[in-house]
Structures are given as C-alpha cells and as structure tokens.
Amino acid sequence: MKRPPADEDTESEVELDCRVWRLPRKLRTGKALPPLQAWEAPPGLPSSRQLTALAAAARKLAQGGRSFWISARAKPQSAVQRFALDVFHFHLARLQLSGDQKAGIAGAEVWAQRRSARESKERRGMNWHFDKDEDLLDECGLCVHPLVGTATYLTDAGAPLTVLTQPTLRVDRGSGPDPDQPQLRRSSSALVAYPRKGLHVAFSGQLLHGVPGQLEEERGKERLALLVNVWLLHRPLGLRSSGGGRSSPRKKLRAGRLLRGSESAGVGCTKASAGKRLAADASCRNHVLQGAGACQGSGTNRDGDMRKGKLEFGARVTHVKTSEGSVEVRGSGSTTRCSRLVCALPPANLKAVTFEPPLPSSRQALHEANFIGCIIKSVIRYGQPFWRNKGFSGEVVAESTAEEPVFNCYDHCIGDSHFLVCFMNGAPAKLWSSRSQAERKEVVLKQLTKWFGQEANEPLEFLEKDWVADEFTTGCPVGCYPPNTLAPHMQALREPCGLIHWAGTESADSCQGFMDGAVQAAQRCAREVIAALEAARA
C-alpha cells in the first residue's frame, strides 16, 4: 500500500490491496481461525509488575480516546508499542501464516478502553459493531476488517466481551464485505469473555461483537482493557504511528447503528485534487484512487500490478481500440494496453476520441449532446477577516453582468488563514476567460470592495483557476444536456460497452458535478470491473 510519510497530515493516494479480503478464506484451509479464543496470560508479559506498568500506560492512552498504528517492522519505543508488536507476532505465529502472506503492509492498531466506576450502566458497555477501517468505509464505502481483533483485560471488573460466532455481513461480488447487507444466521451463537486481570482474548476480525452493559456482574469498579487489532495487507486510513503525528479518534458508537456502528457512513475518497482516477488491474489485486490534474491518462501493466505501471500527466487520448480480451489506448505518442478501461472524462470531451469499433448509437448520442459548463474560480487571501468584523457573513449571491461578472462569493476561512472565494459563471465567465488574469483580478476586487469595503482591495494573495481555458476539461463543473437529449439515452450513461466502463461525475446517481458524485461513480465502476475480472477468472 502506498502511503505518505507518517508525519504528513494529508493523503494524496489510496491503494487497496484486495488480497486483504481473502485472508480469512485462506486461513480456513490451513490453521483454523476460531471465533473466540482466550489465554490466561497475554503475550510477552510474564510478570505482574509488567502488567501493572502496562495498565498505567493504558490509562494515559485512554484519556486521548485515540487509536495508533505500529508497523510490524518498527522498533518499539514504549511499553504499549512493545506489547502491540508482541500481540501481532504471537497471533501470526499461531495462525502459521506463510511469508508471502506477511508481505506488504502489516502492523497493529492499538487503543485503550476504560470505564470508570462512576459511569452509568449504559455507558459502561459498548454497542454491537464490527472492527473495520472506519475512514475507508466513511469515505469510500469499502469495508475492510482486521485479520484478528484482541482485548487484554487489565482489571477484574466490568461487562464481558461478547462475540457472535458467524460473519454477519454478506460478501459482495468484489469479495469485500457489504456493510449494508446483514446476514444474521440462525446457526450463529454468542461467546462471552468476562474481564479478569491478565486475560488475553482474540477473535476473528470480521465478527460482530460488543460489550453488553446488562451482563456486568459487579459494579463499582474500573474496567480497563488494551485492544490490539492485527492488520495484514492494509493500514487503516488516517491512522498515525504511535507516539507522533495525527492519530485516528475512536468513533463513539450510537445505539441503532447496528451494522456500520459509526457516527457517519458517507461516501467519498481521500483528500486529493480534482480529476481523481480509478484504475482496476487485470488480476483484481488492487484498485487505486489517485489525485491529479483532470484528463490525465493512467495505465496498468498486463501482469496486473499498478505499482509496476505508470501514471501519465498531460496525456491526451485520441484512439481507443477494443479487441477480444484487451483494450488499446493510444495518444500523445504512447500506447497502453489493459484488460478493462475505465473512462472518467465528461461525455462532451469524448467527441474527440475515436472508438474502434464504434460505440453503440445511444452512447454516441450522449457524447454529441453534452456540453461543459463555464466557471472561473478565484481565491483571495487576506490578513484578517475584515468582513466578519463588520458583521458580514462573507456570502453573496448577485446577478452577474458583463461589467460585474462575479455571481457568488463565500467565506472560506481556515484557522488563521482568511479567504474569500468567488465564482464567475456561464456567459460572463466565457467572456472574461478571453481577457487577461490582471483584468479579471481587477474586476473581482472591484466587486468585493463594493460589497465589503476598501479592505477587500488589499489582498495578500490572489489565485484563480480558469476552467474555461483548461486544455483538458474545457469547462466546469459538469457536462450538461439540453432538454430531451439525456432521458432517451439515460441507460447508456452508465452501462459498460464491452470492456469499457464509464465513470466520472456525470454518470453518478446523485451529486453530479461534485466530488461526491465522482467518487460514487468510481465506486460503481470498481464494483463492475472487479466483478467482471472475477467472472473471467472463474
């Protein structure tokens, strides 16, 4: 998995290795992975003194309410890190995992859970939930579980960990668990493990579990546990290394959210710039979302490893040829071959691409009718939010004209950075795109000065993006259709054409023209491609 350095706060790329979904299935043919198993003493902690020291460290960790990552190859710098790695290696050894299954991303997620004697019975338990990569589910709609979940009790009190013995999520056609498809089996039973100091409990990471407060035998005492999840072939998004950088807050579980178990369950993917690309390789090993400029080319090798392929910027595609079992993409002096092609361009821009053989007539009609909107976006930075000091919100909606082309303005202050963001749209944007940036800056500041006062004419910085003049997108934010040109061909907007799949915000079910729509379409395309590749292998 490709990752930014641990001290960075943004992620420009997410790569998911689909082998992570097959790990539990592989283990069934070798060493069994029991639903729940317990050991009287935790790994690597033979003495009560060490256990007491670990409890003190766990209480400090619980105060932050956050989880941390420790790589399998890291050198431990604290008692908690050392314990997490002991747990990680103990469970890999007992499951007799081979060297190739350990390859790639591997490590432990660690956090502490503490319930004080003063808390109510309801708060001393925990709702039913799955351990999973919360951010990946919230942002991408993909559900990835750890291989093994563990809990080590550091006190003798509290409600028991309760684990169902059968997976309760259906597996979708791409091999991943579907968080929206419960599969509650009648044959499933529950196993419980009551707290006892030093008891180490492990369970399959894909199982539904919770801590029912009503099962607590004795109240009035502290319940303290150190939890370690064992991850192979995947590192949860947003999780920073233990002891430094940004960490991931453990999300509180609300009653009623039985399956997803988190406070949000949206769709999106990574903090990256516009024009994200989805590539699904020939072996279904990875699918990748990468941020880069719009209308870039992306290629995967025939051996099915994106990391051995290439990402080309500024590459204009001119010709797409489909033959039996492969697609050839030509343009900008290069040729790329792949087993499946995902096209995320606006339909209007596909008019310049020659498809061989020709696309179905309904799909061609969508390309011919589509046109791109016109937008110029300006971001203006100031030393102070002077408009707020005057009692203004910073938001303006105005009737734009050729002389006053800005139709919308809003406050976009972030921390100590103070911004106003402005848009020219439609005919005024097309008109002002033909003029110089200096002229556009002058007219934007003139309107801001009219609305907010003279301070608006003294920015620290003026940035703009003229989407109308962009060589590849030729407009923004979305491809549009005149009346009665989309409805007759609606089905062709998303329907694959042989080995060619259609993504892009225009093909989304909702939020067309926004990043939400682009990612929603990418998700659908990923499912289509993965299912097709799996079917071809079968």
C-alpha positions in Angstrom: 0.0 0.0 0.0 1.4 3.4 -1.0 1.3 5.9 1.8 2.5 9.4 2.5 5.2 9.8 5.2 3.9 9.3 8.7 4.2 13.0 9.7 2.1 14.2 6.8 -1.5 15.3 7.5 -2.9 14.7 4.1 -3.3 11.7 1.9 -2.9 12.1 -1.9 -3.3 8.5 -2.8 -5.1 5.4 -1.5 -4.3 1.9 -2.8 -6.3 -1.0 -1.5 -4.8 -4.5 -1.9 -7.8 -6.7 -2.5 -6.0 -9.7 -1.1 -6.9 -8.5 2.4 -10.4 -9.7 1.8 -9.2 -13.2 1.0 -7.1 -13.7 4.1 -9.8 -15.3 6.3 -10.8 -17.6 3.5 -7.2 -18.8 3.0 -6.8 -19.4 6.7 -9.7 -21.9 6.6 -7.6 -24.3 4.5 -4.7 -24.1 7.0 -4.7 -23.2 10.7 -8.2 -22.5 11.8 -9.2 -19.1 13.0 -11.6 -19.7 15.9 -14.4 -17.2 16.6 -13.1 -16.6 20.1 -10.1 -17.8 22.0 -8.5 -16.8 25.3 -5.2 -17.1 27.1 -4.6 -16.7 30.8 -1.6 -14.5 30.3 -1.1 -12.0 27.5 1.8 -12.4 25.0 5.2 -11.1 26.2 4.0 -10.2 29.8 5.1 -12.9 32.2 5.2 -10.7 35.4 2.5 -8.9 37.4 4.8 -5.9 37.6 4.9 -5.5 33.8 1.1 -5.9 33.7 0.7 -3.1 36.3 3.0 -0.8 34.3 1.0 -1.6 31.1 -2.2 -0.7 32.9 -0.8 2.7 33.9 0.2 3.3 30.2 -3.2 2.2 29.1 -5.0 4.7 31.4 -3.0 7.5 29.8 -3.8 6.2 26.3 -7.5 6.0 27.1 -7.6 9.7 28.1 -7.0 10.7 24.4 -9.6 8.3 23.1 -7.5 7.6 20.0 -6.0 4.7 18.2 -2.5 4.5 16.9 -0.5 2.4 14.4 2.7 0.5 15.0 4.3 -1.1 11.9 5.4 -4.8 12.1 8.9 -3.6 11.2 9.1 -0.8 13.7 11.3 -0.7 16.8 9.1 -0.3 19.8 9.7 2.9 21.8 7.2 2.3 24.7 5.6 -0.4 26.7 2.4 -0.1 24.7 4.2 -0.4 21.4 6.2 -3.4 22.6 3.0 -5.1 23.8 1.2 -4.4 20.5 4.0 -6.0 18.5 4.1 -9.0 20.9 0.4 -9.5 20.2 0.9 -9.1 16.5 3.7 -11.6 16.2 2.0 -14.1 18.6 -1.1 -14.3 16.5 0.7 -14.5 13.2 2.8 -17.4 14.6 -0.3 -19.3 16.0 -2.1 -18.9 12.6 1.0 -20.3 10.8 1.0 -17.6 8.2 3.4 -18.0 5.4 6.0 -15.4 4.4 4.1 -14.3 1.3 1.0 -13.5 3.4 3.1 -11.3 5.7 4.5 -9.3 2.7 3.4 -5.7 2.2 1.7 -3.6 4.8 1.5 -5.2 8.2 1.1 -3.9 11.7 -1.1 -3.4 14.7 -3.7 -0.8 15.6 -3.8 -0.2 19.4 -6.0 1.8 21.7 -7.2 1.6 25.3 -10.8 1.3 26.6 -11.6 2.5 30.2 -14.9 2.6 32.0 -14.8 4.2 35.4 -16.8 3.1 38.4 -18.8 6.3 38.4 -20.2 5.8 34.9 -23.8 4.7 34.3 -24.6 1.1 33.4 -25.4 2.1 29.8 -22.1 3.9 29.4 -20.0 1.1 30.8 -20.9 -1.2 27.9 -20.4 -0.8 24.1 -22.9 -1.2 21.3 -22.7 -4.0 18.8 -20.2 -3.2 16.0 -17.5 -4.5 13.6 -13.9 -3.6 13.8 -13.0 -2.1 10.5 -11.2 0.8 8.7 -13.7 3.5 9.7 -12.3 6.1 7.4 -12.2 3.9 4.4 -15.9 3.0 5.0 -17.0 6.6 5.6 -15.0 8.0 2.6 -15.1 5.2 0.1 -17.9 2.8 1.1 -15.4 -0.1 1.3 -15.5 -2.4 4.3 -12.1 -3.9 5.4 -11.8 -5.8 8.7 -8.6 -6.5 10.6 -7.4 -10.1 10.5 -7.7 -10.6 14.3 -9.2 -8.4 17.0 -7.9 -8.8 20.5 -8.6 -7.5 24.0 -6.3 -7.7 27.1 -8.0 -7.1 30.4 -6.0 -5.1 32.9 -8.6 -5.2 35.7 -11.1 -7.8 37.0 -14.3 -5.8 36.7 -16.8 -4.8 34.0 -19.2 -6.3 31.4 -17.9 -9.1 29.2 -16.8 -9.0 25.6 -19.4 -10.9 23.5 -18.7 -12.2 20.0 -21.1 -13.8 17.5 -19.6 -17.0 16.0 -20.6 -16.4 12.4 -19.9 -13.5 10.0 -23.0 -11.3 9.7 -22.2 -9.3 6.5 -22.7 -10.7 3.1 -19.7 -10.7 0.8 -20.3 -8.6 -2.4 -19.3 -9.7 -5.9 -15.9 -8.0 -5.5 -15.1 -10.2 -2.5 -15.5 -7.4 0.1 -17.9 -7.3 3.0 -21.0 -5.2 2.2 -21.9 -3.1 5.3 -25.4 -2.6 4.0 -26.2 -6.3 3.7 -26.8 -8.0 7.1 -26.8 -11.8 7.1 -27.9 -12.8 10.5 -27.7 -16.6 10.6 -29.9 -18.8 12.8 -26.9 -21.1 13.4 -24.9 -18.2 14.9 -24.3 -18.3 18.7 -22.5 -15.9 21.0 -19.3 -16.4 23.1 -18.5 -14.3 26.1 -15.3 -13.5 27.9 -15.6 -11.8 31.4 -12.8 -9.5 32.5 -10.0 -11.0 34.5 -6.7 -9.2 35.0 -4.2 -10.6 32.6 -6.7 -12.5 30.4 -6.0 -12.1 26.7 -8.8 -12.7 24.3 -8.7 -12.9 20.5 -11.4 -13.2 17.8 -11.8 -13.2 14.1 -11.7 -9.6 12.9 -14.9 -9.9 10.7 -17.2 -10.9 13.6 -19.9 -8.7 15.1 -19.2 -8.0 18.8 -20.0 -5.8 21.7 -19.9 -5.3 25.4 -23.5 -5.6 26.8 -23.7 -3.5 29.9 -26.6 -5.6 31.3 -24.3 -8.6 31.6 -22.0 -6.9 34.1 -21.8 -9.0 37.3 -20.3 -6.5 39.7 -20.4 -2.7 39.5 -18.4 -0.1 41.3 -15.0 -1.0 39.9 -12.9 0.2 37.0 -13.0 -1.8 33.7 -9.7 -1.3 31.7 -8.6 -3.1 28.6 -5.9 -2.7 26.0 -7.1 -3.5 22.5 -4.9 -4.5 19.6 -6.1 -5.3 16.0 -3.8 -7.3 13.8 -3.7 -6.0 10.2 -2.2 -7.6 7.2 -2.0 -6.1 3.6 -3.8 -3.0 4.8 -3.2 0.0 7.0 -6.3 1.9 8.2 -6.7 5.4 6.7 -5.9 8.3 9.0 -4.1 6.1 11.4 -0.8 7.7 12.5 2.2 5.9 14.1 2.1 5.6 17.8 3.8 8.4 19.6 3.8 11.0 16.8 1.7 12.7 14.2 -2.0 12.7 13.8 -3.9 9.7 15.0 -7.4 8.5 14.4 -10.1 9.2 17.0 -12.0 6.1 18.1 -15.6 6.8 17.0 -18.3 6.6 19.6 -20.9 4.1 18.8 -24.5 5.2 18.7 -27.4 3.0 19.6 -29.4 1.9 16.5 -26.4 1.8 14.1 -26.0 -1.9 14.5 -24.1 -2.7 11.3 -21.9 0.2 10.5 -21.6 1.2 14.1 -20.1 4.6 13.5 -21.4 8.1 13.6 -21.2 8.6 9.8 -21.4 6.3 6.8 -20.9 8.5 3.8 -19.2 8.1 0.5 -16.0 9.9 -0.6 -12.4 9.1 -1.1 -9.1 10.7 0.0 -8.0 14.3 0.3 -6.8 14.8 -3.2 -7.2 17.3 -6.0 -9.9 17.2 -8.7 -9.8 14.7 -11.5 -9.2 11.6 -9.5 -8.6 8.4 -11.4 -9.7 4.9 -10.8 -7.7 2.0 -12.3 -8.6 -1.6 -11.8 -5.9 -4.1 -12.8 -6.1 -7.3 -14.6 -5.7 -9.5 -11.5 -8.1 -7.6 -9.2 -5.3 -7.3 -6.8 -5.6 -3.5 -6.3 -7.9 -0.7 -7.1 -6.5 2.8 -6.8 -7.8 6.3 -6.4 -5.2 8.9 -7.2 -5.4 12.7 -7.2 -4.0 14.6 -10.2 -4.9 17.1 -12.9 -8.0 16.5 -14.9 -8.0 14.4 -18.1 -4.8 12.5 -17.2 -4.0 9.1 -18.6 -3.5 6.1 -16.3 -2.1 2.7 -17.3 -1.8 -0.7 -15.7 0.5 -3.5 -16.8 -0.8 -6.7 -18.2 0.8 -8.6 -15.3 -1.8 -6.9 -13.1 0.4 -4.7 -10.8 -0.5 -1.0 -10.8 2.8 -0.3 -8.9 4.7 -1.6 -11.9 2.6 0.6 -14.3 2.7 4.3 -14.9 0.6 7.4 -14.4 0.9 9.9 -17.3 0.1 13.5 -16.9 -0.9 15.8 -19.7 -1.6 12.7 -22.0 -4.4 13.3 -24.5 -6.1 10.1 -25.5 -7.1 10.1 -29.2 -7.9 6.5 -30.0 -9.4 3.5 -28.2 -9.4 0.1 -29.9 -11.2 -2.9 -28.3 -10.3 -6.4 -29.4 -11.0 -9.7 -27.8 -9.8 -9.7 -24.2 -8.0 -6.3 -24.3 -8.2 -2.6 -24.9 -5.6 -0.5 -26.6 -5.4 3.2 -25.7 -3.4 5.5 -28.0 -2.5 9.2 -27.7 0.4 11.6 -27.1 2.9 9.3 -28.8 2.3 6.4 -26.4 0.2 3.2 -26.4 -1.2 1.5 -23.4 -2.9 -1.9 -23.2 -5.2 -3.2 -20.5 -7.9 -5.8 -19.9 -10.5 -3.2 -18.9 -10.7 0.5 -19.5 -12.4 3.0 -17.1 -13.2 6.3 -18.7 -13.9 9.2 -16.4 -14.0 12.0 -19.0 -17.0 14.2 -19.4 -19.1 12.9 -22.4 -18.5 16.1 -24.3 -14.7 15.6 -24.3 -15.1 12.1 -25.7 -16.3 13.5 -29.0 -12.6 14.0 -29.8 -11.8 10.3 -29.1 -12.1 7.7 -31.9 -13.5 4.4 -30.7 -12.9 1.2 -32.7 -15.3 -0.5 -33.2 -17.8 2.4 -32.9 -19.7 2.8 -29.7 -23.5 2.0 -29.6 -25.6 4.8 -31.0 -27.1 5.7 -27.6 -23.7 6.2 -26.1 -22.6 8.3 -29.1 -25.7 10.4 -28.8 -24.7 11.3 -25.2 -21.3 12.5 -26.4 -22.8 14.6 -29.2 -25.4 16.3 -27.0 -23.2 17.0 -24.0 -21.5 20.4 -23.3 -19.4 21.7 -20.4 -20.3 24.5 -18.1 -18.2 27.7 -17.8 -16.7 28.6 -14.5 -13.8 30.8 -13.3 -12.9 30.4 -9.6 -10.9 32.9 -7.6 -9.5 32.5 -4.1 -8.5 35.7 -2.4 -6.4 35.6 0.8 -6.4 38.4 3.4 -4.5 39.1 6.6 -7.8 39.5 8.7 -11.4 38.5 8.2 -12.4 42.2 8.0 -15.9 41.3 6.7 -16.6 39.4 9.9 -15.5 42.4 12.0 -18.1 44.4 10.1 -20.8 41.9 10.8 -21.0 40.3 7.4 -21.1 36.5 6.7 -19.0 36.9 3.6 -21.6 35.2 1.5 -23.1 37.0 -1.5 -25.3 35.9 -4.4 -25.6 38.5 -7.1 -27.0 38.9 -10.6 -23.9 38.8 -12.8 -23.4 41.0 -15.8 -20.6 41.6 -18.3 -19.4 44.6 -16.1 -19.8 42.8 -12.8 -19.3 39.1 -13.6 -18.9 37.6 -10.1 -22.2 36.0 -9.2 -21.3 34.2 -5.9 -18.9 34.8 -3.0 -18.4 33.0 0.3 -16.2 32.9 3.4 -13.7 30.1 3.4 -11.6 30.9 6.5 -9.5 28.0 7.8 -7.8 28.5 11.2 -5.6 31.6 10.9 -5.9 31.8 7.1 -8.6 34.1 5.8 -10.1 33.6 2.4 -13.0 34.8 0.2 -13.9 32.5 -2.7 -15.6 33.9 -5.8 -17.1 32.5 -9.0 -17.8 33.7 -12.4 -20.3 31.5 -14.2 -21.9 31.0 -17.6 -21.8 33.7 -20.3 -19.8 36.2 -18.1 -17.2 33.5 -17.4 -16.8 32.7 -21.1 -16.5 36.5 -21.9 -13.9 37.1 -19.1 -11.9 34.0 -20.0 -10.8 35.8 -23.1 -9.3 38.6 -21.1 -6.1 38.7 -19.0 -5.7 37.5 -15.5 -4.8 41.0 -14.4 -8.1 42.3 -15.8 -10.1 39.5 -14.0 -8.3 40.3 -10.7 -9.2 43.9 -11.0 -12.9 43.3 -11.7 -13.2 40.7 -8.9 -11.6 43.0 -6.3 -13.8 45.9 -7.5 -16.9 43.9 -6.7 -15.6 42.7 -3.4 -14.8 46.3 -2.5 -18.3 47.3 -3.4 -19.7 44.6 -1.1 -17.3 44.7 1.9 -15.4 47.9 1.8 -11.9 49.2 0.8 -10.1 46.4 2.8 -11.2 44.0 0.1 -8.9 45.7 -2.4 -5.8 44.9 -0.4 -5.4 41.1 -0.5 -2.2 39.2 0.4 -2.7 36.8 -2.4 -5.0 36.3 -5.4 -5.3 32.9 -7.0 -7.6 31.7 -9.8 -8.5 28.8 -12.0 -10.0 29.5 -15.4 -11.7 26.2 -16.1 -12.9 27.5 -19.4 -9.3 27.8 -20.7 -8.2 24.5 -19.3 -6.8 22.4 -22.1 -8.3 19.2 -21.0 -11.5 19.9 -19.2 -12.6 22.9 -21.3 -15.0 23.8 -18.6 -16.5 23.1 -15.2 -18.2 21.7 -13.1 -20.1 19.2 -15.2 -21.2 18.1 -18.6 -24.7 19.3 -19.3 -27.5 18.2 -21.6 -30.1 20.3 -23.5 -33.8 19.3 -22.9 -34.9 16.0 -24.2 -31.4 14.7 -25.0 -30.5 12.8 -21.8 -33.7 10.9 -20.9 -33.9 8.8 -24.1 -30.3 7.5 -23.6 -30.2 7.5 -19.7 -29.3 3.8 -19.5 -26.3 4.2 -21.8 -24.8 6.8 -19.3 -23.6 4.0 -17.0 -23.9 0.8 -19.0 -20.5 -0.7 -19.9 -19.7 -1.0 -23.6 -17.9 -4.3 -23.7 -14.5 -3.8 -21.9 -15.1 -0.1 -21.5 -16.7 1.2 -18.2 -18.0 4.8 -17.7 -17.1 6.7 -14.5 -16.9 10.5 -13.9 -19.3 12.7 -12.0 -21.7 12.9 -15.0 -22.5 9.2 -14.5 -23.3 9.4 -10.8 -26.8 8.7 -9.4 -26.7 11.9 -7.4 -24.5 14.9 -6.8 -23.4 15.2 -10.5 -20.8 17.9 -10.9 -19.5 17.4 -7.3 -16.7 15.3 -5.9 -19.3 13.2 -4.1 -20.7 12.2 -7.5 -17.3 11.5 -9.0 -16.4 9.1 -6.1 -19.9 7.5 -6.2 -19.4 6.7 -9.9 -15.9 5.4 -9.2 -17.2 3.0 -6.6 -19.8 1.7 -9.0 -17.2 1.3 -11.7 -14.8 -0.5 -9.3 -17.6 -3.0 -8.5 -18.3 -3.6 -12.1 -14.7 -4.1 -13.1 -13.9 -6.3 -10.1 -17.0 -8.5 -10.7 -16.1 -8.8 -14.4 -12.5 -9.8 -13.7 -13.6 -12.3 -11.1 -16.1 -13.8 -13.5 -13.5 -14.1 -16.2 -11.2 -15.9 -13.9 -13.9 -18.3 -12.8 
